[in-house]
């Protein structure tokens, strides 16, 4: 009888440990915002650059550009620490439009996001990069 009780305790402890490890892993890989900034550009070529880190256990990122006001041809790009471009997108957006990229494969490291406008028109926009990993 004592052997059965000890076995049940050991199984319960093992089950709790497995659940705890899974919960910690899910919490560490849950999607989070790694960079979030706004820009207000006038006519002509302007750009804003922000550095960010993809957290440990994360391996994907997504870029979201929300045009709040104005219209202009814009370009967003992500470069690694060596200056090599790993992702880019450009578009002409007009008045309160949102662009959301696919999930981009980006290993844990440091990156730079550059957002720029080209040409005629002014633009107010919010740019956000989110990252995720694991099961998400």
N, C-alpha and C positions, 0 to 999 in steps of 0.2 A: 504494500500500500504506500509506503514512504517513497519507493522508487517511482511510482506513477505520479505522485505529487511533485517530485523534483523534476521529472520529465516535462510535466505540464508547465511548471514555472519557467524552465529553460526555453520551451517553445514560445511561451508568451513574451519573454524577454527578447527572443530572436525576432518575433513578429513586430514588436514595438521598435526594435532597432532598424528593421527594414523600412518600416513606415517613416521613421524619423529621417533616415538617409534620403528616401524619396522626396519627402517634404522639403528638406534643405536644398536638394538639387533643383527641385521645381522653383523654389524661391530665388535661388541664385541665377537661374536662366530665364526668369520671367521677363517679358518685354519691358524696357524702360527707355526714357528719353535721355539721350547722351548730349545733344546740343539743341538749343531752341533760341532763336533770335529773330528780331524784326529788322527790316530795312526800309528806308524811305529814299528813293532815288529820283533825281530830276532828269531833265533831258540830257542825253549823251551817254558815254560809256562810264559806268561806275561799277565798283565791285566791293564785296565784303567777304572776308575770310575768317573762318572760325576753326580752331583745332578741337579734336575730340578723341577720346579713347574708346575702343570697343572693349567692354569689360571681360574679365576672365570668365570662361565657359560660354561666352556669346560668340556666334559665328555668322550672324546675318544682321543686315541693317536695312532700313527703309527711309527714304527721303520724302518729306511732304512739304509742298510749297503752296501756300494759300495767298492768293492775290486779294488784298483787302480793297485796294483802290487804284485806279489808273490802268494803263495798258502799255505793254512794251514787250519786245523780244527779250527773253531772259535765258540764262544758261546756268546750270548748277553742275558742279563736278566734285569728285572726291579723289584726292591724291594720297599716296602713302608717304612715309617719311623720306623716301628717296626722291620724291617729286614725280613719280610715275602715276599717270591717271589710271584709276581702277574702275571708274564709273562716270558717266556724264549724261546729261539730258538738256535739251533746249526746246523752248516753246514760245509761242505768242499767245498770251492770255489776256483776257479783257474782263475787268470788273468782277470781283468776288468769285473767283474760280479756284478750285483746289486740284492740284496734281499730286498723286501718290504713286511712288515707284513700286516696282516688284521688290521682294526681299532680295537683297544683294549679298552674295557670299563675301564676307569680310572677316578674316581671322582676328583674334585678339591682338590689337596693336594700336598705334597712334595714326591718325589721319587728319587731313585738312579738307574742309568743305568750303568751296568758293562759289559764291552766288554773284552773278553780274548781269547787267543790262547792256543792250546794244541798240543804239539808234534813237529814233524820235519817240517821245512819250515818257511820262513819269510813272513811277510804280511804287506802291506801298505793299509790302508782302511780309509774311511770317514764314520762316523756314525752320523745320524740325527734323531731326534725325533720331530714329528709335532703333534700338538693337534688341536682339533676342538670341536665345540659344536652346539647345536641347530639344525637349518635347513640344515647345510652343511653335 
